[in-house]
Amino acid sequence: MSERGTSKAISRRARPQMSLNLTPMIDVVFQLLVYFLVSTNFAQGEQVYRVDLPERKDGAASDPFRLDEEPLRIELLPAAEGAVAIRLDGPWPQPGDFASLEEFLRSRRLDADQPQGLFAPDHPIVVAPAGKVRWDQTVDAFNAVVRAGFTHVSFAELP
Amino acid sequence: MSRVFRRGPAVVEANLTPMIDMTFLLIVFFVLVSRISEVENVRMELPKPEDPATVPPPEEGRVVLNILPGADGAAEGYRVGATEFAPTPEGRDALRAHLGGLFRQNPEIAVNLRADRSTAYAEVAPALEAVSAASRESEMPGAARINLVVLHEERGPRRP
């Protein structure tokens, strides 16, 4: 009994056990994990609209038999109490809000279901806000056009 | 001095090395990360349209153009990366030149435009024009790609 004990003690002294202390690494990893979990939530709410700015006018080869389509202008004018008035350029019914603007555009879109539609999905549409119009109202108008299924939407320059 | 404690009484002390390791790591990490996010993600109220037809922002090749919100719909300036430009004609020219340089380096980049919801369109339009003019001047193929950044919240199924 005592012999076995001493031999064990000797062997332990001869080959010491190496062990790595993992605690700090785990600490750090958990900290980073928590940080990333928390911080990635902040940016998640941001999404983007893709805008095609008007192509440059010179240099591009154009088909002489294809007439330039007259773009549909959606003008946004400031109204009382921070509201906005929507005005369609042309003989169209004037929508009162962005939902009815979207409805109007959707009902005039040319596609397989509506062969009598007036505007092809790639018909150029110009959102022309006045200088005082707030940016969120501009984005609302843009959103209405994009949701109605049109792909060529641009912003007008200021007058 | 006793036989048991030859070097005096035993002292209990915490090993501070792991904590210091960790703290340094976190400091370095926050310094690196906060610089990027603070510069590019200026605090502002982004527009939040209803049922937005948006896509998640593309990860690669982007430049963030912030329109710094000022009082009463005005803009305090424009910021691309860490460079700020004044909302004056000279500032806008400098912005255009700066963007032109970026387009020449990489014609594929898209410009993420962040503007506060209360900013007047009169302050946003020059930024749009600057991007458009910069892409024209740098003779890149095709037009510049602009992404309008808005807030998007998941709220049930979309309207058809």
Interface residues (C-beta under 8 A of the other chain):
Chain A: N21 T23 P24 D27 V28 Q31 L32 Y35 S39 A43 G45 E46 Q47 V48 Y49 R50 V51 D52 L53 P54 E55 R56 L76 P129 A130 G131 K132 V133 R134 W135 D136 T138 V139 D140 F142 N143 V146 R147 F155 E157 L158
Chain B: T17 P18 D21 M22 L25 L26 F29 V33 N41 L46 P47 K48 P49 E50 D51 P52 A53 T54 V55 P56 P57 P58 G73 A110 N112 A115 D116 R117 S118 T119 A120 Y121 A122 V124 A125 P126 L128 E129 V131 S132 S135 R136 G142 A143 A144 R145 I146 N147 L148 V149 V150 L151 H152 E153
